[in-house]
Amino acid sequence: MPATAQVPDADAYRRYALNRPGDAARGKALFNEPRMLCSQCHSVDGSASKAGPDLFAVGDAFGRRDLIESVLKPSATIAPGYGTVVVQTKAGAMIQGTLKQKSEAGVQVMGVDGKLVSIAAADIKEQSGSAASLMPEGLCAQLTPGEFTDLIDYLVSLKQPEATLASDRGMPLEIPELAKPVVVRPFLAKEFKLPRVRAESGLTSMRSIPGAAGSFLLLHQGGTIWRVADGEESAVFGNLTDVVFSERGPNGLLDVAFHPKFRENRKYYLFYQVLEEGVVTTRIVEKRFDPDFKGDSGEPPRLLLKIASVAEDHSGGCLDFGPDGFLYVVMGDTGPHNDPNGHAQNLGMLLGKVMRIDVDREEGGRAYAIPPDNPFVGQAGVRPEIWSYGFRNPWRFSFDRSTKELWVADVGQDRLEEVDIVRRGENHGWNVFEGFEPFSNQYRKEGRTFTRPVFAYRRKYGNSITGGFVYRGEENPSFQGVYVFADYTSKIIFGITLENGVLKTARQIGAAPQRVVSFCEDEAGELYVVCYEGAVCKIDFSGARFE
């Protein structure tokens, strides 16, 4: 259909569905009608067995307005792992769908008809991604506003049954709200937005510049870096838009870290993706500030690590120096969904891992050295960079400046989001299982020993965890030692405490004005919230009490 006919008066459908109740039973019938293709493209049982995202608990994960927008504008925000893949064969066929499997033998793609198509590697002429969703535009054209509202009500009704959950010391069924929440106040006077090009993009990270009180580097997914301070002060620090790839999936310029001796050597480090010969590849590079610490030196970057993705998602996104002076880097399994090739459990690759390297030395033909106490040094067939493994997509991690513990937030798949405390050599379980096993901290399954999360939450509270920091600021003693983090989708800010390594208290402590993509800790231990849509806020703990 022509563009003008694809979405007839979408605003009218939006207004109708926002202001009137629908009938979920009628919506379910519409969902299962062949003409709608909904049930052909989406499973609703947690199996993720079809071309589109599984909607098992979509009513928990998203609010009504978000569900309306996802139907009206399916290409605006595509769920990670469900971007469209286009495969052109040497015989001239064009196949498109979502990627279900990729290996040296070839790929498997599932289209909207639900059929799985296998293409041998030898038969592939070209494979590319698309910023357009498989879900067609203009679905509402087949529905009256009332029917559209019924369909939305059915999606809202899809929630995780209580019977499938086991209340456990690390996964409470309910997370209470504080009697008086923290206040999230604007920290920077303006919002940092860039025009949309082909895909949605936004802020990704902010880090305090060592030795420059009140000054930060603020990163945008598309490759722009600003130097910012409280109030109006901001300036473009760096521009990597001609290098960074951010057109599909949660890829782009994702994080920055500073060398422990930054004031002496001016070195800083970036984590971003590029597109190399059609393959999304993560780069970890070393760069330097100029001598007056105002901007980048302009010197060519030094490439430390280059890690190719199998699919285009779950590329991790965080790097930082530990209290031991070594650089820690995280990588996700890179997809497809369910990690079908077991990347996270494969010790011969860096996918689904926490890595630890020494950037101050070079050895063995690498641009870095391996710390001698890394857990797998000297083991045949095992990458010596690995510190811990078994992660799906560890988006953010941080070190507790008091206890030195490493806290990792690992994005779940269909049921749970989890928080891990990560130690040397541990296996955190993906893809053997997702989420929780309701028994001891260390347990065995399939002949292997796993470390379970210290905390997990279900879709009711969101579906994309954003790691934070253990609060060590002096503003409010009741929050001392509380791990503060958030969920990207729900915007809820959480706080948890442990006792003897076991969850003691979990609370909803507040909410952000926009989707939370990262946290920032300044040199005094105060916390800031970085929002994807462009806002940067500071958390005011003064009027709240954690109890």
C-alpha positions as CSV (number, residue, x, y, z in Angstrom):
1,M,0.0,0.0,0.0
2,P,1.2,3.6,-0.5
3,A,2.5,5.2,2.6
4,T,-0.5,7.4,3.0
5,A,-2.8,4.3,3.2
6,Q,-0.6,2.3,5.5
7,V,-1.6,4.0,8.7
8,P,-5.0,5.7,8.3
9,D,-5.2,8.4,11.0
10,A,-3.0,6.5,13.5
11,D,-3.6,9.3,16.0
12,A,-7.3,8.4,16.1
13,Y,-6.5,4.8,16.9
14,R,-4.0,5.9,19.5
15,R,-6.5,8.2,21.2
16,Y,-9.2,5.6,21.1
17,A,-7.1,2.9,22.7
18,L,-5.7,5.2,25.4
19,N,-9.1,6.6,26.5
20,R,-11.4,3.6,26.2
21,P,-11.4,0.1,27.7
22,G,-11.3,-2.9,25.4
23,D,-12.3,-6.5,25.6
24,A,-9.3,-8.8,26.0
25,A,-11.3,-11.9,25.0
26,R,-12.3,-10.3,21.7
27,G,-8.7,-9.1,21.3
28,K,-7.4,-12.7,21.7
29,A,-9.8,-13.9,19.0
30,L,-8.4,-11.1,16.7
31,F,-4.8,-12.1,17.6
32,N,-5.5,-15.6,16.4
33,E,-7.3,-14.7,13.2
34,P,-5.2,-15.8,10.1
35,R,-5.7,-12.4,8.4
36,M,-3.8,-10.6,11.2
37,L,-0.7,-12.9,11.2
38,C,-0.2,-12.1,14.9
39,S,-0.3,-15.7,16.1
40,Q,1.7,-16.8,13.1
41,C,4.5,-14.5,14.0
42,H,4.4,-14.5,17.8
43,S,4.4,-17.2,20.4
44,V,2.8,-16.5,23.8
45,D,4.1,-19.4,25.8
46,G,7.7,-18.4,26.5
47,S,9.1,-20.7,23.8
48,A,10.3,-17.9,21.5
49,S,9.6,-20.3,18.7
50,K,8.4,-17.9,16.0
51,A,9.7,-15.1,13.9
52,G,8.6,-12.3,16.2
53,P,9.3,-11.7,19.9
54,D,7.6,-14.0,22.3
55,L,4.8,-12.2,24.1
56,F,4.6,-14.5,27.1
57,A,4.7,-11.6,29.6
58,V,4.5,-8.6,27.3
59,G,1.8,-7.0,29.5
60,D,4.2,-7.2,32.5
61,A,7.1,-5.7,30.5
62,F,5.4,-2.8,28.7
63,G,2.8,-0.3,29.6
64,R,-0.3,0.3,27.5
65,R,1.1,3.3,25.6
66,D,4.2,1.4,24.7
67,L,2.2,-1.5,23.3
68,I,0.0,0.8,21.3
69,E,3.1,2.4,19.7
70,S,4.7,-0.9,19.0
71,V,1.7,-1.9,16.9
72,L,1.3,1.5,15.2
73,K,5.0,1.9,14.5
74,P,6.7,-1.5,14.5
75,S,10.0,-0.3,13.0
76,A,10.5,2.5,15.5
77,T,11.9,0.3,18.2
78,I,12.7,-3.3,17.2
79,A,13.3,-5.8,20.1
80,P,16.9,-7.0,20.3
81,G,17.4,-10.2,18.5
82,Y,14.4,-9.7,16.1
83,G,15.9,-7.4,13.5
84,T,15.2,-8.3,9.9
85,V,18.0,-10.3,8.1
86,V,18.1,-10.4,4.4
87,V,20.0,-13.2,2.7
88,Q,20.6,-13.2,-1.1
89,T,21.6,-16.6,-2.5
90,K,23.9,-17.3,-5.4
91,A,20.9,-18.7,-7.3
92,G,19.2,-15.3,-7.1
93,A,16.7,-16.0,-4.3
94,M,16.0,-13.3,-1.7
95,I,15.1,-14.6,1.8
96,Q,14.2,-12.4,4.7
97,G,13.2,-13.0,8.3
98,T,14.7,-13.2,11.8
99,L,17.9,-15.1,12.4
100,K,17.4,-18.3,14.3
101,Q,20.8,-19.9,13.8
102,K,24.2,-19.1,12.4
103,S,27.2,-21.3,12.2
104,E,30.0,-22.2,9.8
105,A,27.6,-24.5,8.0
106,G,25.2,-21.6,7.2
107,V,22.2,-19.8,8.6
108,Q,18.6,-20.5,9.5
109,V,16.0,-17.7,8.9
110,M,12.3,-17.7,9.9
111,G,9.9,-15.5,8.0
112,V,6.4,-14.3,8.8
113,D,4.9,-17.6,7.6
114,G,6.7,-19.3,10.5
115,K,8.7,-21.6,8.2
116,L,12.4,-22.1,9.0
117,V,14.6,-21.8,6.0
118,S,18.1,-23.2,6.0
119,I,20.7,-21.7,3.7
120,A,24.2,-23.4,3.4
121,A,27.1,-21.0,3.7
122,A,28.3,-22.1,0.3
123,D,25.0,-20.8,-1.3
124,I,25.1,-17.4,0.3
125,K,26.0,-14.5,-1.9
126,E,25.3,-11.7,0.6
127,Q,23.8,-11.3,4.0
128,S,22.7,-8.0,5.5
129,G,20.5,-6.5,8.1
130,S,17.6,-4.1,7.8
131,A,16.3,-1.3,10.1
132,A,12.7,-2.3,9.1
133,S,10.7,-4.7,11.2
134,L,9.2,-7.8,9.7
135,M,5.9,-6.7,11.3
136,P,4.0,-4.8,8.5
137,E,3.1,-1.2,8.8
138,G,-0.6,-0.3,8.9
139,L,-2.1,-3.3,10.8
140,C,-4.7,-1.0,12.2
141,A,-6.1,-0.5,8.7
142,Q,-7.7,-3.9,9.0
143,L,-9.4,-3.0,12.3
144,T,-11.9,-0.6,13.6
145,P,-10.6,1.6,16.5
146,G,-12.7,-0.6,18.8
147,E,-11.1,-3.8,17.5
148,F,-7.6,-2.2,17.7
149,T,-8.4,-1.4,21.4
150,D,-9.5,-5.0,22.0
151,L,-6.2,-6.2,20.6
152,I,-4.2,-3.9,22.8
153,D,-6.2,-5.1,25.9
154,Y,-5.3,-8.7,25.0
155,L,-1.6,-7.8,24.9
156,V,-1.9,-5.9,28.2
157,S,-3.5,-9.1,29.7
158,L,-0.4,-11.3,28.8
159,K,1.3,-11.5,32.2
160,Q,3.5,-14.0,33.8
161,P,1.3,-16.4,35.9
162,E,2.1,-16.4,39.6
163,A,2.0,-20.2,39.4
164,T,5.2,-20.2,37.3
165,L,7.2,-18.3,40.0
166,A,8.8,-19.5,43.2
167,S,9.3,-16.8,45.8
168,D,12.9,-17.2,46.8
169,R,15.5,-15.3,48.9
170,G,16.9,-13.9,45.7
171,M,13.8,-13.4,43.7
172,P,10.9,-11.9,45.7
173,L,7.5,-12.1,44.2
174,E,6.8,-8.5,45.2
175,I,9.3,-5.6,45.5
176,P,7.8,-2.9,47.8
177,E,8.1,0.8,47.2
178,L,9.7,3.1,49.7
179,A,7.3,5.2,51.7
180,K,9.1,8.3,50.4
181,P,11.0,7.8,47.2
182,V,14.3,9.4,46.1
183,V,14.0,12.4,43.9
184,V,15.5,12.4,40.4
185,R,16.4,15.9,39.5
186,P,17.7,17.3,36.2
187,F,21.5,17.6,36.4
188,L,22.2,19.1,33.0
189,A,20.0,22.0,31.8
190,K,19.5,20.7,28.3
191,E,18.8,17.3,26.9
192,F,21.3,15.7,24.5
193,K,19.5,14.5,21.4
194,L,20.6,13.9,17.8
195,P,18.3,13.5,14.8
196,R,17.2,10.0,14.1
197,V,18.9,8.6,10.9
198,R,17.8,5.0,10.2
199,A,17.3,3.6,13.7
200,E,16.4,4.8,17.1
201,S,19.5,6.0,19.0
202,G,20.3,7.8,22.2
203,L,22.7,8.4,25.1
204,T,24.6,5.4,26.4
205,S,27.1,6.3,29.1
206,M,28.5,9.1,31.3
207,R,31.7,8.9,33.3
208,S,33.4,11.3,35.7
209,I,36.7,12.7,34.4
210,P,39.4,11.9,37.0
211,G,40.8,15.0,38.6
212,A,38.3,17.4,37.0
213,A,35.6,17.8,39.6
214,G,32.1,18.2,38.2
215,S,33.2,17.4,34.6
216,F,32.1,14.3,32.7
217,L,32.3,12.6,29.3
218,L,28.8,11.9,27.9
219,L,28.4,9.4,25.1
220,H,25.8,9.1,22.3
221,Q,25.2,5.8,20.6
222,G,25.8,7.3,17.2
223,G,29.4,8.2,18.0
224,T,29.3,11.7,19.5
225,I,31.1,12.5,22.8
226,W,30.4,15.6,24.8
227,R,32.3,17.1,27.7
228,V,29.7,18.3,30.1
229,A,29.5,20.0,33.6
230,D,26.6,21.0,35.9
231,G,24.5,23.7,34.4
232,E,24.8,24.9,30.7
233,E,28.5,24.0,30.0
234,S,28.9,21.5,27.2
235,A,31.2,21.0,24.2
236,V,31.7,18.3,21.6
237,F,34.8,16.4,22.8
238,G,35.0,13.8,20.0
239,N,33.1,12.6,16.9
240,L,33.3,9.0,15.8
241,T,30.1,9.0,13.7
242,D,32.1,8.0,10.6
243,V,33.5,5.0,12.4
244,V,30.8,3.7,14.7
245,F,28.0,1.3,13.5
246,S,24.7,1.9,15.3
247,E,22.0,1.3,12.6
248,R,20.7,-2.0,14.0
249,G,20.4,-3.5,17.4
250,P,21.9,-2.1,20.6
251,N,25.2,-1.3,18.9
252,G,27.2,1.9,18.7
253,L,29.4,3.9,21.0
254,L,28.6,2.3,24.4
255,D,31.1,3.1,27.1
256,V,34.3,5.0,28.1
257,A,36.8,4.3,30.9
258,F,39.9,6.1,32.3
259,H,43.3,4.7,33.0
260,P,44.1,4.5,36.8
261,K,47.0,6.8,36.1
262,F,45.0,9.1,33.8
263,R,46.4,12.3,35.2
264,E,49.9,11.1,34.3
265,N,49.4,9.3,30.9
266,R,46.1,10.9,29.7
267,K,44.8,7.5,28.5
268,Y,41.2,6.7,28.1
269,Y,39.4,3.7,26.5
270,L,36.3,3.3,24.3
271,F,33.9,0.4,23.7
272,Y,32.1,0.5,20.4
273,Q,30.9,-1.5,17.3
274,V,31.9,-1.1,13.7
275,L,30.8,-2.9,10.5
276,E,33.6,-4.9,9.0
277,E,32.9,-6.7,5.7
278,G,29.2,-7.0,6.8
279,V,30.0,-8.3,10.3
280,V,29.2,-6.3,13.4
281,T,32.5,-6.2,15.4
282,T,33.3,-4.8,18.8
283,R,36.4,-2.7,19.2
284,I,38.1,-1.8,22.5
285,V,40.6,1.1,21.8
286,E,43.0,3.2,23.7
287,K,43.1,7.0,23.1
288,R,44.6,10.0,24.8
289,F,43.5,13.4,26.0
290,D,45.5,16.4,24.8
291,P,48.1,17.8,27.2
292,D,45.8,20.4,28.7
293,F,43.0,17.8,29.4
294,K,40.4,19.7,27.4
295,G,40.0,17.5,24.3
296,D,41.2,14.4,22.5
297,S,44.8,14.5,21.4
298,G,44.0,13.6,17.8
299,E,46.4,10.7,17.9
300,P,45.4,7.5,16.1
301,P,43.7,5.0,18.5
302,R,45.5,1.9,19.7
303,L,43.4,-1.2,19.0
304,L,43.4,-3.5,22.0
305,L,40.6,-6.0,21.3
306,K,38.5,-6.9,18.2
307,I,35.6,-9.3,18.8
308,A,33.3,-10.3,15.9
309,S,29.6,-10.9,16.6
310,V,27.7,-13.9,15.3
311,A,24.4,-12.1,15.0
312,E,24.0,-8.3,15.6
313,D,22.8,-8.2,19.2
314,H,23.9,-8.7,22.8
315,S,27.4,-7.1,22.4
316,G,27.7,-6.3,26.1
317,G,28.6,-2.7,26.5
318,C,30.8,-1.9,29.5
319,L,34.5,-1.6,30.4
320,D,36.2,-0.3,33.5
321,F,39.4,-0.7,35.5
322,G,39.2,-2.8,38.6
323,P,40.8,-1.9,41.9
324,D,43.6,-4.2,40.8
325,G,44.5,-1.9,38.0
326,F,43.5,-4.3,35.2
327,L,40.9,-3.5,32.5
328,Y,37.7,-5.5,32.7
329,V,35.5,-5.8,29.6
330,V,32.1,-7.6,29.1
331,M,30.7,-9.3,26.0
332,G,27.3,-10.8,25.4
333,D,26.6,-14.0,23.5
334,T,25.8,-11.8,20.4
335,G,22.7,-13.9,19.7
336,P,20.7,-15.3,18.1
337,H,18.0,-15.8,20.8
338,N,18.6,-18.7,23.2
339,D,22.3,-18.7,22.3
340,P,21.8,-21.8,20.1
341,N,25.5,-22.4,19.6
342,G,26.4,-22.1,23.3
343,H,28.8,-19.2,22.9
344,A,28.5,-18.2,26.6
345,Q,29.7,-21.7,27.7
346,N,32.4,-22.0,25.1
347,L,35.7,-21.1,26.8
348,G,37.4,-21.0,23.4
349,M,35.7,-17.7,22.5
350,L,35.1,-14.3,24.3
351,L,31.4,-14.1,23.8
352,G,29.2,-14.2,26.9
353,K,32.2,-13.5,29.1
354,V,33.8,-11.0,31.6
355,M,37.4,-10.5,30.5
356,R,40.4,-9.1,32.4
357,I,43.5,-7.8,30.7
358,D,46.7,-5.8,31.4
359,V,46.8,-2.7,29.1
360,D,50.2,-1.6,30.3
361,R,52.1,-4.5,28.8
362,E,52.2,-6.3,25.5
363,E,53.0,-10.0,25.0
364,G,52.3,-12.9,22.8
365,G,51.6,-10.7,19.8
366,R,48.7,-9.0,21.6
367,A,48.3,-5.3,22.3
368,Y,47.9,-6.3,26.0
369,A,49.1,-8.9,28.4
370,I,47.3,-11.5,30.4
371,P,47.4,-11.1,34.2
372,P,49.1,-14.3,35.5
373,D,46.4,-15.0,38.0
374,N,43.6,-15.1,35.5
375,P,41.7,-18.4,36.1
376,F,42.3,-20.1,32.8
377,V,45.9,-19.2,32.0
378,G,47.8,-22.1,30.4
379,Q,44.7,-24.2,29.7
380,A,44.6,-25.6,26.2
381,G,41.8,-24.3,24.0
382,V,40.7,-21.7,26.5
383,R,41.0,-17.9,26.0
384,P,43.3,-16.6,28.8
385,E,41.5,-13.3,28.9
386,I,38.4,-14.8,30.5
387,W,37.7,-13.9,34.1
388,S,34.1,-15.4,34.4
389,Y,31.6,-16.8,31.9
390,G,28.0,-17.9,31.3
391,F,26.4,-14.5,30.6
392,R,23.7,-13.5,28.1
393,N,24.2,-9.8,27.7
394,P,26.0,-8.1,30.7
395,W,25.2,-4.5,29.9
396,R,26.7,-2.7,32.9
397,F,29.0,-3.6,35.7
398,S,30.7,-1.7,38.6
399,F,33.0,-2.2,41.5
400,D,32.0,-1.4,45.0
401,R,34.6,1.1,46.1
402,S,34.5,-0.2,49.6
403,T,34.4,-4.0,49.3
404,K,35.9,-4.2,45.8
405,E,33.2,-6.7,44.7
406,L,32.3,-6.8,41.1
407,W,28.5,-6.3,40.4
408,V,27.2,-7.3,37.0
409,A,23.7,-6.7,35.6
410,D,22.9,-9.4,33.0
411,V,19.9,-8.8,30.7
412,G,17.5,-11.8,30.7
413,Q,15.6,-13.3,27.8
414,D,12.0,-14.0,28.5
415,R,11.4,-14.4,32.2
416,L,13.9,-12.7,34.5
417,E,16.5,-9.9,34.8
418,E,19.4,-10.7,37.1
419,V,22.1,-9.2,39.3
420,D,25.3,-11.1,39.8
421,I,28.3,-10.7,42.1
422,V,31.1,-12.1,39.9
423,R,34.3,-13.7,41.0
424,R,37.3,-15.4,39.5
425,G,36.5,-18.4,37.3
426,E,32.8,-18.6,38.0
427,N,30.2,-20.0,35.5
428,H,26.9,-18.0,35.7
429,G,24.9,-20.5,33.8
430,W,23.7,-19.1,30.5
431,N,22.5,-20.8,28.2
432,V,22.0,-23.9,30.4
433,F,19.2,-22.0,32.2
434,E,17.8,-18.5,32.5
435,G,17.4,-16.9,35.9
436,F,17.0,-18.8,39.1
437,E,17.4,-22.2,40.6
438,P,15.8,-22.2,44.1
439,F,18.6,-23.7,46.2
440,S,22.2,-23.1,47.3
441,N,24.4,-20.3,46.0
442,Q,26.6,-22.9,44.3
443,Y,24.8,-25.7,42.6
444,R,25.3,-28.4,40.0
445,K,23.4,-29.1,36.8
446,E,24.3,-31.3,33.8
447,G,27.5,-32.2,35.6
448,R,28.7,-28.5,35.9
449,T,28.9,-26.1,38.8
450,F,27.1,-22.7,38.5
451,T,26.9,-19.6,40.6
452,R,23.4,-18.2,40.8
453,P,22.3,-14.6,40.9
454,V,22.1,-12.6,44.1
455,F,18.9,-11.0,42.8
456,A,16.4,-11.4,40.0
457,Y,13.1,-9.8,39.0
458,R,10.3,-10.7,36.7
459,R,8.7,-9.0,33.8
460,K,6.3,-7.2,36.1
461,Y,9.1,-4.8,36.9
462,G,10.7,-4.4,33.5
463,N,12.6,-6.4,30.9
464,S,16.0,-4.8,30.4
465,I,18.2,-4.3,33.5
466,T,20.5,-1.4,33.7
467,G,23.3,-1.9,36.2
468,G,24.3,0.8,38.7
469,F,26.5,1.3,41.7
470,V,26.7,0.4,45.4
471,Y,25.9,3.8,47.0
472,R,28.9,5.2,48.9
473,G,27.9,8.8,49.0
474,E,27.6,10.7,52.3
475,E,24.2,12.4,51.6
476,N,22.1,9.8,53.3
477,P,23.5,7.1,55.6
478,S,20.5,4.8,55.3
479,F,21.5,4.1,51.7
480,Q,25.1,3.3,52.5
481,G,26.0,-0.1,50.9
482,V,22.7,-0.2,48.9
483,Y,23.2,-1.4,45.3
484,V,21.2,1.1,43.2
485,F,20.2,0.2,39.6
486,A,17.3,0.4,37.2
487,D,15.3,-1.1,34.4
488,Y,15.5,0.5,31.0
489,T,11.9,-0.2,30.0
490,S,10.0,0.4,33.2
491,K,12.2,3.3,34.3
492,I,12.0,1.9,37.9
493,I,15.0,2.6,40.1
494,F,15.7,-0.3,42.6
495,G,17.8,-0.7,45.7
496,I,19.0,-4.0,47.2
497,T,21.1,-5.0,50.1
498,L,22.8,-8.3,50.9
499,E,23.7,-10.0,54.2
500,N,26.3,-12.7,54.1
501,G,26.0,-12.8,50.3
502,V,22.3,-13.4,50.3
503,L,19.5,-10.9,49.4
504,K,18.3,-9.1,52.5
505,T,16.2,-6.2,51.2
506,A,14.8,-5.2,47.8
507,R,12.9,-2.0,47.2
508,Q,11.6,0.2,44.5
509,I,13.3,3.5,45.5
510,G,12.1,5.8,42.7
511,A,11.6,6.3,39.0
512,A,13.4,8.1,36.2
513,P,11.7,10.5,33.7
514,Q,12.9,8.6,30.7
515,R,14.3,5.1,29.9
516,V,17.4,4.5,32.0
517,V,20.4,3.4,30.0
518,S,23.2,3.9,32.5
519,F,24.3,5.3,35.9
520,C,27.3,7.4,36.7
521,E,29.2,7.7,40.0
522,D,31.2,10.9,40.7
523,E,34.4,11.0,42.8
524,A,32.3,11.7,46.0
525,G,30.2,8.6,45.4
526,E,27.0,10.5,44.4
527,L,24.9,8.9,41.6
528,Y,23.5,10.2,38.3
529,V,21.0,8.7,35.9
530,V,21.7,8.7,32.1
531,C,18.5,8.5,30.1
532,Y,18.4,7.2,26.5
533,E,16.1,9.9,25.2
534,G,18.7,12.6,26.2
535,A,18.2,13.6,29.9
536,V,20.9,13.4,32.6
537,C,19.7,13.6,36.2
538,K,21.1,13.4,39.7
539,I,19.6,11.3,42.4
540,D,18.7,13.2,45.5
541,F,18.7,10.8,48.4
542,S,18.3,13.4,51.1
543,G,14.5,13.1,51.8
544,A,14.2,9.3,51.5
545,R,15.0,6.4,53.8
546,F,16.0,2.9,52.8
547,E,14.1,0.4,55.0
